[in-house]
Amino acid sequence: MRRRAASELPMHVTITRGEATVSIDAVGSADRFLEGLSGELEVGAEGGRPQRKLPLQQTAPGRYGAHLSVGDRGPRVFSATLSREGRVVASSRASAFVAPAPEWTARPADTALLARAAARGGGRMLEDPTPLYDPAGDRIPRRRELWPLLALGALVLVVLDLAARRITIRRRRRRPSAA
């Protein structure tokens, strides 16, 4: 994990439907909120120059944030500086990816295309998908748990082990006969 410099603060970026919410938790080295700072947020494409500059607003004690539209899909880099009286106190960086590819978006089914595929493949068009999940008389066999049998076998082995340690088997010695 990458270590942060003492003056580098964590930035959180959340993107929903093309709108980004950026927040920075400004907590100093003594675990005190850094308040009364002026902040600037720069937003740009990955590897490019900053495209937009926005002011950061203090939204809570030690928290600075901004809300903006990020536009087209693709990677974005967010860079922020917090300063007091013209002197940079802390900085923060984060990156995010805007909007996945269009095939990941939810769209209604193309019934005309499905009907053509069903006709060409010799199938049929289903208006309601619930019959697909109907078992139609198929039985799902009940599984038998094996742990009781294994536990019983282990118990028998423990008892046999104890018995083997406690019981001693002595052989009778034959005495040589006096002839």
C-alpha positions in Angstrom: 0.0 0.0 0.0 1.3 3.4 -0.9 2.1 5.7 2.0 0.8 9.2 2.1 2.9 12.2 2.8 2.1 14.1 6.0 0.4 16.9 4.0 -1.5 14.5 1.7 -5.1 13.9 2.6 -7.5 11.2 1.5 -10.0 12.1 -1.2 -13.3 10.3 -1.8 -14.9 10.5 -5.2 -18.4 9.1 -6.0 -19.7 9.2 -9.5 -23.4 8.6 -10.2 -25.1 9.2 -13.5 -22.4 11.6 -14.7 -22.4 13.6 -11.5 -19.3 13.5 -9.2 -19.3 14.2 -5.5 -15.8 14.9 -4.2 -15.0 15.1 -0.4 -11.8 15.5 1.5 -11.4 14.8 5.2 -8.9 17.4 6.5 -7.5 16.1 9.7 -4.2 17.3 11.0 -1.3 15.4 12.6 -2.7 16.0 16.1 -6.1 14.6 15.0 -7.7 18.0 14.9 -9.8 19.3 12.0 -8.2 21.7 9.6 -10.7 24.5 9.3 -10.9 27.8 7.6 -8.9 26.7 4.6 -9.6 27.7 1.0 -9.5 24.9 -1.5 -9.3 24.4 -5.2 -10.2 21.3 -7.2 -8.7 20.5 -10.6 -10.4 17.9 -12.8 -8.8 16.5 -15.9 -8.6 13.5 -18.2 -6.1 10.8 -17.3 -2.6 11.9 -18.4 -3.8 15.3 -19.6 -3.8 18.8 -18.3 -6.6 20.0 -15.9 -9.8 20.8 -17.8 -11.7 22.5 -15.0 -10.9 24.3 -11.8 -13.5 24.6 -9.0 -13.5 26.0 -5.5 -13.9 23.5 -2.6 -16.4 24.5 0.0 -16.2 23.6 3.7 -19.2 21.3 4.3 -18.6 20.2 7.9 -15.8 20.6 10.4 -12.7 19.4 8.6 -14.5 18.3 5.5 -14.3 20.0 2.1 -16.2 19.1 -0.9 -17.6 19.9 -4.4 -20.3 18.6 -6.7 -19.8 18.7 -10.4 -20.8 17.2 -13.7 -18.1 15.0 -15.3 -19.5 14.6 -18.8 -18.3 11.9 -21.2 -17.2 8.5 -20.0 -13.6 7.8 -19.4 -10.9 8.2 -16.7 -10.7 11.3 -14.7 -8.1 12.7 -12.3 -9.1 14.8 -9.4 -6.4 17.0 -7.7 -7.0 19.4 -4.8 -5.0 21.8 -2.8 -6.0 23.3 0.5 -4.3 26.6 1.5 -4.4 29.2 4.2 -3.4 32.8 3.4 -1.8 31.7 0.1 0.3 28.9 1.7 -0.5 25.3 0.7 -1.4 23.3 3.8 -2.4 20.0 2.2 -3.1 18.3 -1.1 -5.0 15.4 -2.3 -5.3 13.3 -5.5 -7.7 10.6 -6.7 -8.8 9.1 -9.9 -12.1 7.6 -11.1 -13.7 6.2 -14.2 -16.9 7.7 -15.5 -19.8 5.6 -16.9 -19.2 2.1 -18.1 -19.6 1.1 -21.7 -23.2 1.3 -23.1 -23.6 -2.5 -23.1 -23.6 -2.4 -19.3 -26.6 -0.1 -19.1 -30.1 -1.6 -18.5 -32.3 -1.5 -21.6 -35.6 -3.1 -22.5 -35.5 -6.4 -24.4 -35.5 -6.2 -28.2 -38.5 -8.5 -28.8 -38.3 -8.2 -32.6 -34.7 -9.5 -32.6 -35.6 -12.3 -30.1 -38.6 -13.3 -32.3 -36.4 -13.5 -35.4 -33.8 -15.6 -33.5 -36.5 -17.9 -32.3 -38.0 -18.4 -35.8 -34.6 -19.0 -37.4 -33.5 -21.5 -34.7 -36.8 -23.4 -34.6 -37.6 -22.2 -31.1 -40.6 -20.2 -29.8 -41.0 -16.8 -28.2 -41.8 -16.6 -24.5 -43.7 -13.6 -23.3 -43.4 -14.6 -19.7 -40.1 -16.2 -18.4 -41.6 -17.9 -15.4 -42.0 -21.3 -17.3 -38.3 -21.4 -17.7 -37.9 -21.7 -13.9 -40.8 -24.2 -13.4 -39.4 -27.6 -12.4 -42.3 -29.4 -14.2 -42.1 -32.6 -12.1 -38.4 -32.8 -11.8 -37.3 -33.8 -8.3 -34.3 -32.5 -6.6 -32.8 -35.3 -4.6 -32.3 -34.7 -0.9 -28.8 -34.6 0.2 -27.7 -36.7 3.1 -25.3 -35.2 5.5 -22.2 -37.2 6.2 -21.0 -35.6 9.4 -23.0 -37.8 11.8 -21.4 -40.9 10.3 -18.0 -39.4 10.5 -18.5 -38.3 14.1 -19.7 -41.8 15.1 -16.6 -43.3 13.4 -14.3 -40.9 15.2 -16.0 -41.8 18.5 -15.6 -45.5 17.9 -11.9 -45.0 17.1 -11.4 -42.9 20.4 -13.0 -45.7 22.4 -10.9 -48.4 20.7 -7.7 -46.3 21.3 -8.5 -45.9 25.0 -9.3 -49.6 25.3 -6.0 -50.5 23.6 -4.1 -48.4 26.1 -5.9 -49.7 29.2 -6.1 -53.4 28.5 -2.9 -55.4 28.7 -2.7 -58.8 27.2 -0.3 -61.1 28.9 0.9 -64.3 27.6 1.4 -67.2 30.0 4.9 -68.4 30.1 5.4 -72.1 29.9 7.6 -73.4 32.6 10.1 -75.9 31.5 9.1 -79.3 32.7 11.4 -81.0 35.1 12.1 -84.4 33.7 
